[in-house]
Amino acid sequence: MATHVKLTVTHYRRPEHTHEAFMKWIIEEHLPLAIPVFKRCGVLNYSLFETPSDMNEGLKANMGGHRAAWDYADFDCFIEYTLNDPKNIGEFLSDPDWAKSIEHQDDWVDTTKALMSIGYITPYLLESGEVVNVPNFS
């Protein structure tokens, strides 16, 4: 069974910025500085899951009758790092170029609301339609 470490971070933008401006800052200013650090420090994959409020409100409206007790996310994005080993986190966090990539973070991110999680990711259904890692599936 193929298993990797997944680190996730949710981010809320600071209220003085629009969602669009916030995403633009991440993609156009932060990532060009951060990606070389990730490549050097063992990050296998980085994904940015953008969660615009209109989509979340639509989901809530559509799911309300099915899952009325559920709560719905209201953060601006969900960042996913795939790693071979948790030690890779310390490697990129201690890289001097990482500090440069986040030097304007406090201007854009409401860090008091960030939520982190770490665990293992195991694929079960691939984009190709192939089912993997499920015993007795045919």
The 8 nearest C-alpha neighbors of each residue, nearest first, counted from 0:
[[1, 132, 2, 121, 131, 122, 133, 123],
 [2, 0, 121, 3, 122, 132, 120, 131],
 [1, 3, 121, 120, 119, 0, 4, 122],
 [4, 2, 83, 120, 119, 82, 5, 81],
 [3, 5, 119, 82, 118, 81, 83, 120],
 [4, 6, 81, 118, 117, 119, 80, 120],
 [7, 5, 117, 80, 116, 79, 81, 4],
 [8, 6, 79, 116, 78, 115, 80, 117],
 [7, 9, 115, 78, 114, 77, 10, 113],
 [10, 8, 77, 114, 113, 76, 78, 74],
 [11, 9, 113, 76, 74, 75, 77, 12],
 [10, 12, 74, 75, 109, 108, 13, 112],
 [13, 11, 108, 109, 107, 14, 21, 10],
 [12, 14, 109, 108, 107, 15, 16, 11],
 [15, 13, 16, 12, 17, 109, 11, 107],
 [14, 16, 13, 17, 12, 107, 106, 18],
 [17, 15, 14, 13, 20, 21, 18, 12],
 [16, 18, 20, 19, 21, 15, 14, 12],
 [17, 19, 21, 20, 22, 16, 75, 12],
 [20, 18, 22, 17, 21, 23, 16, 24],
 [21, 19, 23, 17, 22, 18, 24, 16],
 [22, 20, 18, 24, 23, 19, 17, 12],
 [23, 21, 25, 19, 24, 20, 26, 18],
 [22, 24, 20, 26, 21, 25, 27, 19],
 [25, 23, 21, 28, 22, 27, 26, 20],
 [24, 26, 29, 22, 23, 28, 27, 30],
 [27, 25, 23, 30, 24, 28, 29, 22],
 [26, 28, 24, 23, 25, 29, 30, 31],
 [29, 27, 24, 25, 30, 26, 31, 32],
 [28, 30, 25, 100, 32, 31, 33, 26],
 [29, 31, 33, 32, 26, 34, 28, 25],
 [32, 30, 33, 29, 34, 28, 27, 26],
 [33, 31, 100, 30, 29, 34, 35, 28],
 [32, 34, 30, 36, 100, 35, 31, 97],
 [33, 35, 37, 36, 30, 31, 32, 38],
 [34, 36, 38, 37, 33, 39, 32, 31],
 [37, 35, 39, 33, 34, 38, 40, 91],
 [38, 36, 42, 34, 40, 35, 39, 41],
 [37, 39, 35, 36, 40, 41, 42, 34],
 [40, 38, 36, 37, 41, 35, 42, 91],
 [39, 41, 37, 91, 38, 90, 42, 87],
 [42, 40, 87, 38, 43, 39, 37, 82],
 [41, 43, 37, 82, 44, 38, 40, 81],
 [44, 42, 81, 82, 41, 45, 83, 38],
 [43, 45, 81, 42, 80, 46, 82, 79],
 [46, 44, 80, 79, 81, 47, 43, 42],
 [47, 45, 79, 78, 48, 44, 80, 77],
 [46, 48, 78, 49, 77, 79, 76, 45],
 [49, 47, 77, 76, 78, 46, 50, 79],
 [48, 50, 76, 47, 51, 75, 77, 22],
 [49, 51, 75, 76, 48, 52, 74, 55],
 [52, 50, 53, 54, 75, 49, 55, 18],
 [51, 53, 55, 54, 56, 50, 73, 75],
 [54, 52, 56, 55, 51, 57, 50, 58],
 [55, 53, 57, 52, 56, 51, 58, 50],
 [56, 54, 58, 52, 57, 53, 59, 51],
 [55, 57, 59, 53, 58, 54, 52, 60],
 [58, 56, 54, 60, 55, 59, 53, 61],
 [57, 59, 55, 61, 56, 60, 62, 54],
 [58, 60, 56, 62, 57, 61, 63, 55],
 [59, 61, 57, 63, 58, 62, 56, 64],
 [62, 60, 58, 59, 63, 57, 64, 65],
 [61, 63, 65, 59, 64, 60, 66, 58],
 [64, 62, 67, 66, 60, 65, 59, 61],
 [65, 63, 62, 67, 66, 61, 60, 59],
 [66, 64, 62, 63, 67, 61, 68, 69],
 [67, 65, 63, 68, 69, 62, 64, 70],
 [66, 68, 63, 69, 64, 65, 62, 70],
 [69, 67, 66, 70, 63, 65, 64, 71],
 [70, 68, 66, 67, 71, 63, 59, 62],
 [69, 71, 68, 72, 67, 59, 66, 73],
 [72, 70, 73, 69, 59, 55, 58, 56],
 [73, 71, 74, 70, 55, 50, 52, 75],
 [72, 74, 71, 52, 75, 55, 50, 11],
 [73, 75, 11, 76, 72, 10, 9, 50],
 [76, 74, 11, 50, 10, 51, 49, 12],
 [77, 75, 49, 50, 10, 48, 74, 9],
 [76, 78, 9, 48, 8, 47, 10, 49],
 [79, 77, 47, 8, 7, 46, 48, 9],
 [80, 78, 7, 46, 45, 6, 47, 81],
 [79, 81, 45, 6, 5, 44, 7, 82],
 [80, 82, 5, 44, 43, 4, 42, 45],
 [83, 81, 42, 4, 43, 84, 3, 5],
 [82, 84, 3, 4, 85, 81, 41, 43],
 [83, 85, 86, 82, 87, 4, 3, 88],
 [86, 84, 87, 88, 4, 82, 83, 89],
 [87, 85, 88, 84, 89, 90, 83, 82],
 [86, 88, 90, 85, 89, 41, 84, 40],
 [89, 87, 86, 90, 91, 85, 92, 40],
 [88, 90, 92, 86, 87, 91, 93, 85],
 [91, 89, 87, 88, 93, 92, 40, 94],
 [90, 92, 94, 40, 93, 88, 89, 36],
 [93, 91, 89, 90, 94, 88, 97, 98],
 [92, 94, 91, 90, 89, 95, 97, 98],
 [93, 95, 91, 97, 96, 92, 90, 36],
 [96, 94, 97, 98, 93, 99, 92, 91],
 [95, 97, 99, 98, 94, 100, 36, 32],
 [98, 96, 100, 99, 94, 95, 33, 92],
 [99, 97, 96, 101, 100, 95, 102, 94],
 [98, 100, 96, 102, 97, 101, 95, 32],
 [99, 101, 97, 32, 29, 98, 33, 102],
 [102, 100, 104, 98, 103, 99, 97, 29],
 [101, 103, 99, 104, 100, 98, 105, 97],
 [104, 102, 106, 101, 105, 107, 100, 99],
 [103, 105, 101, 107, 106, 108, 102, 100],
 [104, 106, 108, 107, 103, 109, 110, 102],
 [107, 105, 104, 103, 108, 13, 109, 102],
 [108, 106, 104, 13, 105, 12, 21, 109],
 [109, 107, 12, 13, 105, 110, 104, 11],
 [108, 110, 13, 111, 11, 12, 112, 107],
 [109, 111, 113, 112, 108, 105, 10, 11],
 [110, 112, 109, 113, 108, 114, 11, 10],
 [111, 113, 110, 109, 114, 11, 10, 9],
 [114, 112, 110, 10, 9, 111, 8, 115],
 [113, 115, 9, 8, 112, 116, 10, 7],
 [116, 114, 8, 7, 113, 9, 117, 6],
 [115, 117, 7, 6, 8, 118, 114, 5],
 [118, 116, 6, 5, 7, 115, 4, 119],
 [117, 119, 5, 4, 120, 6, 116, 3],
 [120, 118, 4, 3, 5, 2, 121, 117],
 [121, 119, 3, 2, 5, 4, 122, 118],
 [120, 122, 2, 1, 123, 119, 3, 0],
 [121, 123, 124, 120, 131, 125, 132, 1],
 [124, 122, 131, 130, 132, 133, 125, 121],
 [125, 123, 130, 129, 122, 131, 128, 126],
 [126, 124, 127, 129, 128, 130, 123, 122],
 [125, 127, 128, 124, 129, 130, 123, 122],
 [128, 126, 125, 129, 124, 130, 131, 123],
 [129, 127, 126, 125, 124, 130, 131, 123],
 [128, 130, 125, 127, 124, 131, 126, 123],
 [131, 129, 124, 123, 125, 128, 133, 132],
 [130, 132, 123, 133, 124, 129, 122, 125],
 [131, 133, 123, 0, 134, 130, 122, 121],
 [134, 132, 131, 136, 135, 123, 130, 124],
 [135, 133, 136, 132, 131, 137, 130, 123],
 [134, 136, 137, 133, 132, 131, 130, 123],
 [137, 135, 134, 133, 130, 131, 132, 123],
 [136, 135, 130, 134, 133, 131, 129, 132]]
